[in-house]
Amino acid sequence: MKISLCVICKNEERNIKRCLEGVSAVVDEMIVVDTGSTDNTIEVAKESGADVYVYVWDNNFSNAKNYALEQAKNEWIIFLDADEYVLPNQAYMIPSIIKEIEQCDRTTDGFMLKHISIDEESELIIETNRLLRVFRKSTLRYQGAIHESVFKLNGKMNFADATESDVAVYHTGYTASNMVEKAERNLKLLLHDVESNNTNVMTSLYLSDCYMGLGKFEKSVEYAIEFLDKNTQVYGFNAKPYLNIIRSLIITNTAEGKTRQWINKALNLFPGHPDFVWLNGLQYLAEKKYSVALEIFFDAISLSKEYNGFEAVTITRVMSEIYNHMASIYVFKNDKINAFDYYVKALKENKYMEKAFEGIITIVSEYSFEEIIPLINSLYDDSEKDILFLVNNLSGLRKGKLLIYYANIWRTKYNHRGIIDFYTLYLNGKYEESFKMLCASVRENKIDKITQVYIVVSALLSMREAIVHLAWSKVDTSFKRILEVYLGRRDRLLVEDVDSLVDLFSELVRICDDAQLKELFNIKGYIPIDMSIKIALMLMNQKKYELALEYFDGKSSPLEGAAMFQFGVCLFRLGKYSEALETFKATINSGFSEQQVIEYLNWSLSSRQQSMGGTNEN
């Protein structure tokens, strides 16, 4: 029994050696068909022991693959893409599987192997599947210009399932950075097939996938439904149209009833499939049914470890997202311990997830510098990519002392400077220096809005009138009026100054303490509208709940609706559960009874009972 490896490729010098070397010890020949490489793919393939053939590309993957089959001398074929590979310590089992098939059932055309797609940039598993990669040359050929599939020359195909073996095919072709490019390429080929009336049963599903990857969700739903209307059953792909439909509906905030109808249908058709359980939880989260969503996320995680069905599974690519959602729900519930644990889980799945990093830094912000640094260093190393992530995000989170530590590594190890030098000064109270650096770096009449905010903030916090005067000369009319009020040269602002004032206040709440903010916010009395609620919500976003309550109380008219609810959230965050409970009751009685109010009311009741030793109350 002899085996041939077949590969078609173009510009795969990075991958082709790994692909060939993985199985070279178990095959008798390696056929590489190159479709127009302009790099060193052909040379690398030859050096790795492959016989290389050149095929003039005709926009049809099946034609190129069938040409490769024609060059192969042996009956059994391992057909891999250039960005796929088998680990050498697993490849040796493939001949054993073939031998067992030859002895037991010679009508078997080939066998399925585990197929694991990995995003090499993030190192995340993005999909697990069962795909045909080993088959008989005498019975099968490829069809379809793109997403080519095998068909039997005569009769019905008969495949064995070897996915329980330790052999897996790993695929690294799709990364976050090239998904759009490949979707655009695939869409062009598919639309050409449609125009040429050269479609097959899978074309609609492939079109749905392309539109999903391009963010055209309505088109993705349209073609997924078109595929379902054909009642086609395809091994490993029957769940895919439902996934595309449900994900698209959730992303586009489609009416709750329609989305849930599709989710329930999928849950019935594919019981135990973790992707649909996860999406069910995501929909409950969108409906603000946080407690239910949390329980379903737990179920999805368990099922992701247990699922052994035939359908492709994509939950692995969103595991960090699931953990981050769970952590966020625990934050809502005032459960910082579990929130911390799940933010860590999220970052261990994807350490470049900015939301999870922000969440964990917010939780540990009350810890000492000496305690936080070891935590960060347990999640990140001193590679250039990690340090860049840290300095960018610590700048964004306005964590000056932590920024100094990692900016020092950024400068000394990698010799980078730039905007980080400004933030290092700005976030550590060096306002006069940061102001001068800004002024030196910008051109007259070319200053964008955010830079003007930094100029105004640096000037105000420098506590130097001369710098405030200089800032006045560099900013637009609205900021000029705001600075004139601070300088005592103006006694009122205009309604059109509100947006600039909001931008200014939004920055101040991120870097000032409560005493500074109270003084700086006095300017709100100079504008002819009540900004109390806007300020309170800004403070809430920065977890300054005590001060937020003061501005809620300072509103000129009684609180109602959403504002009353947010007032209750502040009380809840501060552990004032009895007051929070009464506020949420009043919110509901006033007619504002959204689901999230009910969630917080129940959490307040539960937390109050726990604080009172478990006493039951109505």
C-alpha positions, 0 to 999 in steps of 0.5 A, a space after each residue: 500500500 502506497 500513499 501520495 500527498 497532493 497540495 496545490 499552492 500559490 505564494 506559500 513559502 511560509 507554510 509549504 515546508 511545514 505542510 510537507 514535512 508533517 507527513 513526509 515520513 508516511 507517504 511515498 511521493 509528494 505532489 505540489 501543484 503551483 498556480 503562479 507563485 512569485 515567492 520562493 514556494 517552488 524552491 522550498 517545496 523542491 528542497 523538501 522533497 516534493 515533485 513540483 508541477 506548474 498549473 496555469 491558474 483558471 480561477 477554479 480550485 477543483 481544476 487545479 486539484 484534479 490536475 494534482 490527482 492526475 500526477 499522483 501515482 498511488 491509489 491512496 491520497 492525502 490531500 492538504 491545503 498548503 496552510 494545513 499540516 499534520 503533526 509528525 507524531 500523529 501522521 504515522 497513524 494514517 497508514 494504519 487507518 488505511 490498512 484497517 479500512 482495506 481489510 474491513 471494507 474495500 468499498 470505503 472511499 476515504 475517511 474523515 479526520 478532525 480538522 482544527 482551524 487556528 488563528 496564528 495571530 491570536 493563537 486561538 482555535 476558531 473552529 473544529 470540524 470533520 473533513 475528508 482529507 484522505 481518500 482513494 484516487 480511483 473513485 473521487 474527484 473535485 468539483 466547484 470553483 471555490 470551496 471545492 468538494 469531492 464527488 464520486 465518479 460512479 455511485 454513492 460516496 462511502 466515508 469512514 469516520 476516523 475523528 476518534 483517532 489521535 490524528 488531526 489536520 491543523 489549518 492556519 489559513 484564516 486570521 483576523 487580518 486576512 478574513 475580509 481579503 479572503 471573503 472578497 476573493 471568494 465572493 468574486 469567484 462565487 458570483 462568477 459561478 452564479 453568472 456562468 450558471 455553474 453553481 452547486 448545492 453549496 453555493 448559497 451557503 458559501 455566499 452566506 459565509 462570504 457576506 457574513 465575513 464582509 459584515 453584510 448581514 442581511 445578504 448573509 441571512 438571505 443566502 442562508 435561508 436560500 440554502 435551507 430552502 433546498 433541504 440539502 443535507 451536507 455532512 458537517 455543514 448542516 448547522 452552518 446556515 443557522 449559525 449565520 442567520 442567528 449571528 446576523 440577527 443578533 448583531 443587527 438587533 433584529 426583533 427579539 421574537 424573530 431571533 428567538 424563533 430561529 434560536 429555538 429551531 436550531 436548539 431543537 435540530 441540533 441538541 447539545 450543540 455548544 454554538 447555539 447554546 452560546 448564541 442563546 445566552 448572547 440573545 438573553 444578554 441582549 435582552 438584559 436577562 443577565 441571570 439567565 444568560 450567565 447560567 446558559 454561558 456555563 452550559 455552553 462552556 460545559 457542552 464545548 468540552 463534551 460535544 461529539 456530534 458531526 457538525 462544525 463547532 466555532 465556540 472555541 473562537 469566542 471563548 474569550 468573549 464568553 468569559 468576558 460577558 460572564 465577568 461583566 455580569 458578575 461586575 453588575 452583581 457586585 461580585 468582584 471575586 468572580 468577575 476577576 476570575 473570569 476576566 483572567 480566563 478571558 485574557 488567558 484565551 485572548 490576552 489582547 482583548 481590550 475589554 477584559 484588560 480594562 475590566 481587570 485593571 478597573 477591579 485591581 485599581 484599588 490595589 497597590 502598584 507593587 501588587 498590580 505589576 506581578 499580576 500584569 506580568 503573569 499575563 503578558 511578557 516583555 515582547 514588543 507586541 505585549 508591551 505595545 498593547 500595555 502602553 496603549 491600553 494603560 494610556 487609554 485607561 489613564 493609569 499613569 504610574 503603571 504606564 511609566 513602568 511599561 513605557 520605560 520598557 518600551 523606550 529602553 528595550 525597543 527604542 520607541 517614543 512618540 505619543 507615549 512620552 506625552 501620556 507619561 507626563 500628562 497622566 502623572 501630573 506634569 501638566 505644564 510639560 505635557 502642554 508644552 509638548 502638545 504645543 510643539 507637536 501641532 501646527 497652527 489651525 490644524 488642531 483636532 478636537 481631542 488634541 484641543 481637549 488635552 490642551 485645555 485640560 493640561 492648561 487648567 490643571 497646570 494652575 498657571 494663568 499664563 498657560 491658560 492664556 496661551 491655551 486660549 490662543 490655540 483652541 476653537 471658539 467654544 473652548 475659548 468661551 469655556 476658558 474665559 469663564 475659568 479666567 473670570 472674563 465671562 459670566 455665561 456660556 452658550 447652548 452650542 458650548 455643551 458638546 465642548 463642555 461634555 468633551 472636557 468633562 469626559 476627560 476630566 473625570 478620567 484623571 481628576 480626584 473628586 475634590 478637583 472635579 467638584 471645583 472644575 464642574 462648577 462651570 456647569 452653572 454658567 450654561 443655560 441647561 441642566 447638565 447634572 444627569 450628563 455629569 452623573 453618568 460620566 462619573 458612573 462610567 468612571 466608577 465614581 459612584 458617591 460623587 455621581 449620587 451628588 449630581 443626581 441629587 443636584 438635578 433641578 427636577 425630580 428623577 424619573 425613568 432611566 435617571 432614577 434607575 441609574 441612581 439606584 445602580 449607584 446605590 447598589 454599587 456602593 453596597 447600599 442595598 436597601 436604598 437601592 431596592 426602594 429606588 428600583 421599586 420606585 422606578 418600576 412604579 413610575 412606569 420604567 420597568 425594563 428587564 435590567 431594572 427587574 434584574 437589579 431589584 432581584 439582586 438588591 433583594 438577595 444582597 440585602 438578605 445576605 447582609 442581614 444574615 439570610 432573613 427572608 423579606 418581601 
